[in-house]
Amino acid sequence: MTDPVLSIRNLTIDYIGQTSDFHAVKNVSFDVGRGEFFGLAGESGCGKSTIAFAVSRLHRPPALIRKGSQILLEGRDVLQLDNKGLRDFRWREVAMVFQSAMNSLNPVLTIGDQFHDVLHAHAGMTRAQSRARAAELLALVDIPAHRLDAYPHQCSGGMRQRIVIAICLALNPKLLIMDEPTTALDVVVQHEILQRINVLRKELGFSVLFITHDLGLMVQVSDRIGIMLEGELVEVGEAQTIYNAPQHPYTRRLWAAMPRLHGARLRQEAEQ
Ligand SMILES: Nc1ncnc2c1ncn2[C@@H]1O[C@H](COP(=O)(O)OP(=O)(O)OP(=O)(O)O)[C@@H](O)[C@H]1O
């Protein structure tokens, strides 16, 4: 791995309950390298989204990050940022594409207005400047500039998802977090979007923290993968190594449960 952009150290997160606390993330440590595509896998409820929200500093009560946890972005502890620090941090340092991202666009604003909101608020751009920058960003995700005048409902699901990704890239973040970004899309569109992200991160140099239930897709696109089980990180390594020679019994069970078609195709590709 190259030098880390993100270093998570001893991250422990509980959900505080009336009678007892739920330990969602237990002493997790891992790094994401510069320009690296890092996948986080594990069954539903194992704590992946809780980590993603904590890294973006979007976690809310009852989630409580325990003392001793560190989330370092280029060496700076994200957990220590004050409000001003957070304003500068969001979009510029870390941008997050949510599970339901394609429905997160505002239905009553044009696509151009939604770019303007971010570019004006965080980079002080005028209408003309933000329009030019938005056209550049749309081109990155293969969408023609005339779509700036469209409303979200006039765009397909895949297009809306690519628009959200383009907005996330507006301020050149160092880390793009994608939490199940393409789950609601059909398989072909999912693959196209991830291929595009992969090309872009090589061109633009950002890192990706990628969360998905689709293990086949994760092995295909990730450089390294971390496997989580009940709040703990049980295995981390190169994607192909983890796929071909998993060490932890849980990882073996995960691969065994992967749909055969995917498995067969990936094995063929790995052997080529
Ligand atoms: N607001 C909350 N209050 C209490 N418990 C919560 C809350 N949010 C999440 N949890 C619990 O924390 C655990 C981790 O949830 P999290 O969403 O991080 O898992 P995940 O691995 O991302 O799952 P999925 O893949 O289904 O999104 C789960 O058991 C979940 O029920």
PDBQT file of the ligand as one rigid body, heavy atoms in Angstrom, charges set to zero:
ROOT
HETATM    1  N1  LIG A 301     -29.547   4.251  15.284  1.00  0.00    +0.000 N 
HETATM    2  C1  LIG A 301     -29.270   3.014  15.727  1.00  0.00    +0.000 A 
HETATM    3  N2  LIG A 301     -29.619   2.621  16.978  1.00  0.00    +0.000 NA
HETATM    4  C2  LIG A 301     -29.328   1.393  17.426  1.00  0.00    +0.000 A 
HETATM    5  N3  LIG A 301     -28.674   0.457  16.724  1.00  0.00    +0.000 NA
HETATM    6  C3  LIG A 301     -28.303   0.774  15.481  1.00  0.00    +0.000 A 
HETATM    7  C4  LIG A 301     -28.580   2.066  14.909  1.00  0.00    +0.000 A 
HETATM    8  N4  LIG A 301     -28.084   2.098  13.647  1.00  0.00    +0.000 NA
HETATM    9  C5  LIG A 301     -27.540   0.875  13.433  1.00  0.00    +0.000 A 
HETATM   10  N5  LIG A 301     -27.660   0.087  14.537  1.00  0.00    +0.000 N 
HETATM   11  C6  LIG A 301     -27.195  -1.290  14.698  1.00  0.00    +0.000 C 
HETATM   12  O1  LIG A 301     -25.788  -1.310  14.575  1.00  0.00    +0.000 OA
HETATM   13  C7  LIG A 301     -25.371  -2.479  13.856  1.00  0.00    +0.000 C 
HETATM   14  C8  LIG A 301     -24.492  -2.077  12.692  1.00  0.00    +0.000 C 
HETATM   15  O2  LIG A 301     -25.289  -1.415  11.737  1.00  0.00    +0.000 OA
HETATM   16  P1  LIG A 301     -24.691  -0.948  10.337  1.00  0.00    +0.000 P 
HETATM   17  O3  LIG A 301     -25.792  -0.222   9.604  1.00  0.00    +0.000 OA
HETATM   18  O4  LIG A 301     -23.421  -0.236  10.549  1.00  0.00    +0.000 OA
HETATM   19  O5  LIG A 301     -24.388  -2.354   9.642  1.00  0.00    +0.000 OA
HETATM   20  P2  LIG A 301     -24.027  -2.661   8.130  1.00  0.00    +0.000 P 
HETATM   21  O6  LIG A 301     -22.950  -3.671   8.186  1.00  0.00    +0.000 OA
HETATM   22  O7  LIG A 301     -23.766  -1.418   7.381  1.00  0.00    +0.000 OA
HETATM   23  O8  LIG A 301     -25.373  -3.327   7.640  1.00  0.00    +0.000 OA
HETATM   24  P3  LIG A 301     -26.091  -3.197   6.206  1.00  0.00    +0.000 P 
HETATM   25  O9  LIG A 301     -25.176  -3.902   5.273  1.00  0.00    +0.000 OA
HETATM   26  O10 LIG A 301     -27.397  -3.906   6.422  1.00  0.00    +0.000 OA
HETATM   27  O11 LIG A 301     -26.258  -1.743   5.917  1.00  0.00    +0.000 OA
HETATM   28  C9  LIG A 301     -26.651  -3.204  13.432  1.00  0.00    +0.000 C 
HETATM   29  O12 LIG A 301     -26.877  -4.268  14.317  1.00  0.00    +0.000 OA
HETATM   30  C10 LIG A 301     -27.725  -2.165  13.556  1.00  0.00    +0.000 C 
HETATM   31  O13 LIG A 301     -28.979  -2.750  13.900  1.00  0.00    +0.000 OA
ENDROOT
TORSDOF 0
